[in-house]
Amino acid sequence: MFNNLATGVVNLNSGTLTLNGAGTDIAGSSYNVASGTTLQFIGSHTIPGSISGGGNVQFGGNNQTHVISGDYNISGVTDIWGDCCGTTSVSFTGNVLNVGTTLTVGNISNGASALDFSGIATGEASGFANLTSITARNSLTFKTGTNFTALNSLAVSAGTTNLGNQPVTLTTLNLSGGTLTGSGAITIPNGGSLNWTNGTLDATVAGTVLTTASGSTVSLTKGALAANRTWNNSGAITEVNLCCSVFSINGTLNNLAGGGVTLNDSLAGYGLGGTGTINNSGTFNKTQNGAAVSSPIAPVFNNLATGVVNLNSGTLTLNGAGTDIAGSSYNVASGTTLQFLGSHTIPGTVSGTGNVQFGGNGRTHLISGDYNISGVTDIWGDCCGTTSVSFTGNVLNVGTTLTVGNISNGASALDFSGIATGEASGFANLTSITARNSLTFKTGTNFTALNSLAVSAGTTNLGNQPVTLTTLNLSGGTLTGSGAITIPNGGSLNWDQWHAGRDGGGHRADHGIGIDGVAHERRTSGEPDMEQQRCDHRSELVLLGLQHQRHTEQPGGRRGHPERQPGGLRARRHGHDQQQRHIQQDAERRGGQFADCAGF
């Protein structure tokens, strides 16, 4: 044990002096630490006297407590030397005249320590004016009002570091764990760097700002921007993920005009997580790092007036909602896919040679700007809700392929009926439509290149223009509109989705869906007693928008001449006659009687 009493003076002129025993000093005592020397307090110490000099001071020890209530004036290094097997607690409650140039908390691996300046009597104004570097491996707390005039380097790897309420400019900020907080603004200047590999940047007051200035660089791997912190970026942010690592935005990231954010992920499924907001007024890029991968963005993503999103590789998924502003743009490169899975309002432009998907459970997307995509447009209905997509702007190019309801049991609705322009030429490159849910086109929409259409659910309204289809597959839902449909020489109409059932009289009937959604029935010879069956119901297929023939029933059961229904295309009877012959042959093989029901 070492007690430095009222008139006691310790002069350290060379090397290191280590006080392993505890000590209770008395006011009036002093420690003089010469330049190049180190004074170590390892046993618990209470120091109401003075510690001064040009050397270094260390506080440590397993479960030791140090209280410095006198004057502290050290121009070298102050080091809290946490022990690997316990906690070193150091509290300053006196006058801090000079804490030195370097402050380290938790000097050894696995050391546990806590340094508290929050209760100092004086010193917040100038006692830290010479401090240029802080390394916080454990908890560190400063008093409100503490000024960091010369501080340019801060590294936080564990515990909580609270800088108080004063602004600080850091040439280098390294976050690899723990939490950095306070209510003072933090600025990374031109030429500065923020290396964020883990840890949380928080604030004690909502809206506290982190600024990365133009000319600064930021590297993100893992960590979190907490809810109370707002990040204004004019520099260059690059996110590179590692295995199982996600950087989370729970506060607000404002990527300002001139600022850039680049996702350079090498592993699929790791992008930006969190529940916060990204406001993009600069450039937001997704580039390739090895193989093309998917990068999800969980926060709200608002693409503002000068914001540009460049998708250059893989898939960019905006899981959060977003309300964009006119003037913003999304550029989708060939072979890439841009996914909007959170509800989005897009008054800007979406363009490129890649693909675009809209989806999400119960999500609504409104595209009121210019749409110019030459790849695939896909409405990706979720299995548990409805995805509603409405285009009200200018459709310059909807692409070559249009799909509505991409997954099994997905519910979705795509509406082009309110577009400002585009019906004349915006669908000219469209060759294939797959409609598993509702799809509506504007009157006047031209389908110059369309050759394949498949409808399996919902209502598809093609508008009023004629269309020639090499392949038309109908397996459910309704196909409607007032334009003629032509199946040319060599084309095919595949009309299936028959559901076996029984009518009220116990007879078997096959039910399908007509082009205008009218159910039709045809009696079959599949029952053992079918020779007693008869056709009580007509089989009627109403082809809305198609000119077709329907045989009328004459007295005595004779079939009359076909009568022509309104429309534009003659529905050939050959396919129906052939199907009737197959049914008759099947009935004869079974020994039954075939009833030729008048119909289509």
N, C-alpha and C positions, 0 to 999 in steps of 0.2 A: 504494500500500500504506500502511495506517495501523496502527502498532503502539502501543498504549497501555501504557507500561511501569510499573514498580513504583510510582512516585510520581505517575504521570500522572493528570490530572483533566480530563474533558471536560464543560463546562457548556453545555447547550442551553437557551437562555432564550427563543428565538423561532423560529417557523417550523419548517422541516424540515432536518435534517442527514443527508446521504446519503453513506455510505462505500462507494463503488463498488469500491475496491480491497480486496484481502485484508488480513488482519491477524492477528498472533499477539501477544496481550497477555500481560502478566505479572501475577501475583497482587499485589494492593495498588493496582492501578489502578482508576479509577472513571468512570462516566458518570452525570451528573445531568441528568434529563430533566424540564423544567418542565411544568406543566399547560398543555395546549393545544398543545404541540410534539410533533414526531415524529422519532424517531431511526431511521434506516434502515441496516441492514447488508446490502449487496447482494453484496459480495465475501465469500468464505469467511472466517469469523472464529472464533478460539479465544479465549474470554473467561473467564479464571479470576478476574477482579476482580469489581466490583459494578456493577449497573445498577439505578438507583433513581429515583423521582420520581413526579409526578402526571401525566406525559404518556403518550405512546404509543410502542411499539417495533415495528418491522417487520423481519423477516428474509426475504431473497429471493435472487434471482440464478439464472441458468441453470446447473444442475449445481453449485451451491454447497453447502457444508457448514458448518454453524455448531454449535459446541459451547460451551455455557454451563455452566461448572463452578464458578462463583463464586456470589455471592448475587444473587438476582433479586427486586426489590421495586418493581413498577410498578402504580400504581393506575388507569391508564387502559386502553388496548387493547393486547393482544399479538396480532400479526398475522403469520402465515406467508404470505408473498407469493409464491406459486408462479409461476414463469415459464412462459410458454406453450411453450417449446422444450426444457425440461429439468426436472430435479427439484431442489427445494430441500429439503435435509435438515437438521432442527434437533433437537438432543438436549440436554436439560437433565440434568446430572449433579451439580449442586451443591445449594444450599439455596434453595428457592422460598418466599420470605416472602409474596409477593403476586403473583399472575399477572394481577391486574386484574379489571375487571368484564366484559370482553368478550374472547373468544378466537376467532380466525378462522384456519382452515387452508385455504389455497388461495383467495386473494382475487380472482383474475382467471379469466376463462373459459379452460378448457383447461389451467390451471396444474397442475403436478404437484408435490406437496410431501408431506412427512412430518414430523410433530411427535411427539416421544417424551419423555414424562415418567416412563417406567417405571423409570429408573435414578437418580432424584433421591435425594440423601442425606437430606434432610429436606423437609417441606412438605406431605406428604399429609394431615396432620391439620388444618392451618389455612391453608396457602398458597393454597387455592382457595376459601376461605370467602366471598370477595367476588364470585366469578364468578357472573354472572346469565345470561349468554348464550354459547352455543357454536354456531359455524357451521363444520361440517366438510365441506369439498369434496374433501378428500383424507384420508390416513390420520392418525389421532390415537390415541395410547395413553397411558393414565394408569397410575400405579403402584397396585398393590393396596393398599387402605386409604384411597384418596383420598376425602375428604369434600367433598360439594357442598352446602354449607349453604344458599346463596342461589340456586342455579341454578334457573331456571324456564323457560328456553327452549333447545331443542336442535334444530338442523337438520342432517341428514346427507344428502348428495347424491352422494358418491362415496367410494371407498376404504373402509377399515375403521376404525371408531371403537370403542375398547375402554374402557369406563368403569370397569373394575376390578370390585371386589366389594362396593362400598357401595351402599345403596339411594339412589334419587334420586326426587324428586317434581317433575314438569315440568308447568307450566301449558300449555305449547305444545310439542308434538313433531311436527316435520315430517320425514318420510322420503320422499325423492324419488330415491334411488339409494344404491349402496354397501351397507355392512353395519354395523349397530349391534350390539355384543356386550358381553360381560362376564358376571359372575355375580351382580351386584347387582339387586335388584328395582327395577322402574320403575313409578311410579304417576302416572296422569293423574287429578287430583282433580276434585271437583265444580266445574263451570264451565270445566274444562280442555278442550283439544282435541288430537286426534291426526289429522294429515292425512297419509295414506299413499298416495302416488301411484306409488311404485316403491321398490325396495330391500328388504333383508332384515333382520329383527329376529331375531338369534340369541342364543346364550348359551354360555359356556364350561363351564357345569355344567348337566346335564340337570335340568329342572323349574324353572329360574329363571323368576320370575313377572313378567308385565306385568299391571298392574291398571288398568282404566278404570272409575273409580268412578261411582256413581250421580250423574247430573247432568252427566257428561262427554259429549262428542260425538266420534265417530270417522267419518272419511270414507275409504273404501277405493276405490282404482282398480286399482292393479297393485302387485305386490310379493309377499313371502313371509314367513310366520311359520315360522321354522326349527324343526327337530326338538327342540332343547333348550329351547325357550321355551314356557311355559304362560301362556295369556292368560285372565285372569279378568275377565269383563265384567259390570258392572252398569249401564253407561251405554247410549247409543244409537249403534249401529254402522249406517252406511249404505254399501252397496257400489254404486257406479255404474261400469259398465265403459265403456271406450273401445274403439275398433277394435283388435282383436288383443291385447287386454289381459286377463289373468286374475290374480286374487289367489289365492295358494296357501296352504293351511293344511297345513304339514308337522309342526307341533307339535300342541298341544292348545288348542282354544278352548272354554272353559267359559262359556257364556252363562247367567249366574246368574239366579235368580228376581228379577224386576224389571228385568233387562236386556233389550235388544231388538236384533235383527239384522234389517235390511231389505235385501233384494236389489231394487235399482231399475234393473235392466239395460235398456238400450235396444237392444241387439244380441243376436240369438239365438246361443246356443252359448257364451256367456261368463258363467260363474257363479263358483264357488269351486273351484279345483283343489287338488292336493296329495295327500299320502299320510297325513295326520295324522288327528285325531279332533275332531269337534264334539260336545260334550255340551250339550244344550239344556235348561235348566231355566226359561228365560224365554220370550220370544216370538220367533219366527223368521218373518218376513214376506216374501212376494214380492208386490211391487206393480208397477203399470204405469208405464213411462216411455216414452211414445209408443205404438208398436204393442206388442201382446201378443207376448212372445217366450219362448223356452225357456231356462231357467237350470239347467245341470247342477251338481251338488254331488258332487265326487269323494271327499272324505274320508269316513271312517266317520262316520255320523250317528246319535247316540243321543238319542232324545227321552225325557227323564227325567221324574220324577214330576209336576213342575209345568210341564213344557214344553208349549208350544202352538205349532203350525205353522199359519200362516194363508196359504193360497194364494189370492190375490185376482186374479191375472192370469197368463195364459199357461200355461206348463208348468214344473213344478219336478221335476227328475230327481235322485233320490238314487242315484248310481252306487256309492257305498260301502256297505259292510254296516252293520248297526245292530242293537243290542239295546236296545229301549225298556223303560220301566218303567211299571207300571200307574199311571193318573192322567194320563198324557200324552195329547195329542190332536192330530189333524190336521183342519183345517177347509178343505174344498175347495169354493171358490165356483163358481157356475154358469159354464159355458164354459171352465173351467180343467181341467188334467190333472195329477194327481200320479202320478209314476212311481217305483216301487221296483225298481231294477235290480241292486242289491247285496242279498245275503241279509239278510232282516229278520225280527226277532221283535217282534210288535206286540201287547202286552197292554193297550194303551190304546184310545182311540177313533179311528176314521176316519169322518168324517161330512161331509155337504154335498150340494150339488146338482150338483157337477161329476163328473169321471171319474177312475177309478183304474186304473193299469196295474201289473202285476207281471211282471218279466222277468229276463233275465240268463242268461248261459251257465253252466250248472251251479249255479244259485242256488236256494236254498230259502227260502220265506217262510211264516211261521207267524203267523196272525192269531187271537189268543186273547182279544181284547177285543171291544168293540162295533163293528159295521160297519153304517154307515147312509149309503149312497150312492144317490142317486136318478138319477144319470147312467148311465155305462157302466162295467162292470167287465170288464177285459181282461187275459187271461193272455198275455203277449207272448213266446212261445217263441223262443229264440235259435236261429240256424241251426246252431250248432256244439255245443250241449249241451242239457240238459233243465232247464226251469224247473218246480220243484215248489211248489205253493201249497196250504196246508191251512188251513181255517177250523175252529177249535175253540171259538170264543167265541159271542157272541150276534149273529146276523145279523138286524138290524132291517129292512134294505132293501138288496138286492143291486143295485138299479137296474132300468132298463128293458131293457138289452142286456147280454148276457153272451157274451164271445168267448174261446175257448181256442185258442191257437196262432195268433197274428196274422200271422206272416210265413211266407213260403214255406220249407219244410223245417224250420220251427221245431218243437222237441220240448218238450212241456209236459204237466203233469198238475195238475188242479184237483180238490180233494177237500173236499166239504161234509159227508161222512158222519159226522164227529165233532163237529158243532156242538152247543153246549150248548142253545141255543134258536134259533128262527127258522124251523123247517120249517113251522109253521102259517101264518105271515104274512110272513116275511122275503123271500119270492120272489113275493109277490102282485102286484107291479108289473112283473115280468119279462115282456116281450112277445116277445123274440127271443133265441135261443141259436144260436151258431155254434161247433161243436165240431170243430176240426181235430186235436185230440189228446184224451187221456183226461179224462173229466169224470164225477164221482160225486156224487150227491145222497143225503142222508139219507133213510131210510125215513120216510114220512109227509110228505114235502115236497109242498106244494100249489102248483100252477101255475095260479093263478086267471086271469091275463091272457095266458098264453103262447099265441101263435098261429103262431109260425114257428120251426122247428127244422131246422138243417142239420148233418149229420154226414158228415165226409169222411175221418176217420182216428181211430185209438185206439178206446177203448170208452167209450160214454156210457151211464151207468146212471141212469135217471130215478126209481128207487125204486119204491114200490108204489101211488102214487096215479094215478087216471085223468087223462088230459090230452086236450084237443081241440085239434087243430092245423089251421089253415087251410092252412098250407104245410109239407110235410115233404119235405126234400131229402136223399136218401141217395146219396152218391157214394164211399163207402169206410168202413172201420172197422166198428164194431159198435154197434148200438143195443139196449139191453137194459133189464131191470127187470120188475116183476110187475104194473104198472098198465096198464089198458086204454088204447089209443090210438085216438082217433076222428078221421077225416077227414070233416068235415061236408059238407053240401050246398054246392057251390060251391068246396070246397077242392081241393087237389091234392097228390098224392104223386109226386114225381119221383125215380125210382130208376135211376141210371145208373152210370157207372164200370165199363163192360164192357171186359175185356181179352182181345183175340184171342190164341188159342194153339192148340196141337195136343196131342191126347192121345197116349198111347203107341203107338196104332195108326196114327198119321198123319192121323187125322180132325181137322178143325177144330172147336173148341168155344169157346163164350163163357163167361167166368168172371166172376162178380160176387160181391158180399158180401151175405149175408142179414142180416136185422135182428138175429139172434143171432150173426152172424159166420160162419154155415155157408156155405161156398162152394157155389154152384149152377152147373149147366151146362145149356146149351141147344144142341143141334145146329142148325146153320144150313144154308141151301142155297147158300152162297157159293162152293162149289167147283165146277169144271166137271164133275166126275164125280159130282155130288151125287145123281144118280138112283140110284147104287149105294149111297148112304149109308143108314143106318138108325139109329134111335134106340136106342143101347145103354144110355143112361143116363137116369134120370129127372131132370127139372128140379124141384128142391125148394127152396122158400123157406120157412124156418121163422121165423115171426113171433113171437118170444118175447113173451109178454104180450098177444098178439092172438089172438082166436079166428079161425081160418082154415079153409079147406076143402082137402082133398087127395084127388084121385081115386085110387081103388085100382085095381090091375090085376086083371082077371078072367081066368080061363082062356080061351085062344084069342085073347088080345090085346085083348079088349073092355074098354072103360072102364066101371067100375062106378059106383055112386052115391057121391057125396061123403061122406066121413066127417068128423065134426066133431072138431077138436083142442081141447085145453084152452085157455082164455083168455077174453077178454072182448069182442073186436070181430070181427065178421064181415068177413073180407077179401074184398071183392067180386071176382068173376071177370071182370067186364066188361073191365077193362083188359088182363087176360091174353088173353082171347079176341080182343080187337081186335089185340093185338100178334101173335097167332098168324095172324090173317087177313092182316096185312101181310107176314109171312114167307112165307105160302103164295102170295100174289100175286106176290111177288118171284121165288119159285121157278118159277112158271108162266111168267113173262116170259122167264126164262132157259132154259126147256125142261127144267127139272129136275123132280124129284118131291119133294113136301113130305111129310115124316113128322111127323105130329101127336103129339109126345111128351106122354104123360100127365104132368101135374104140377099146378102151382098153379092 
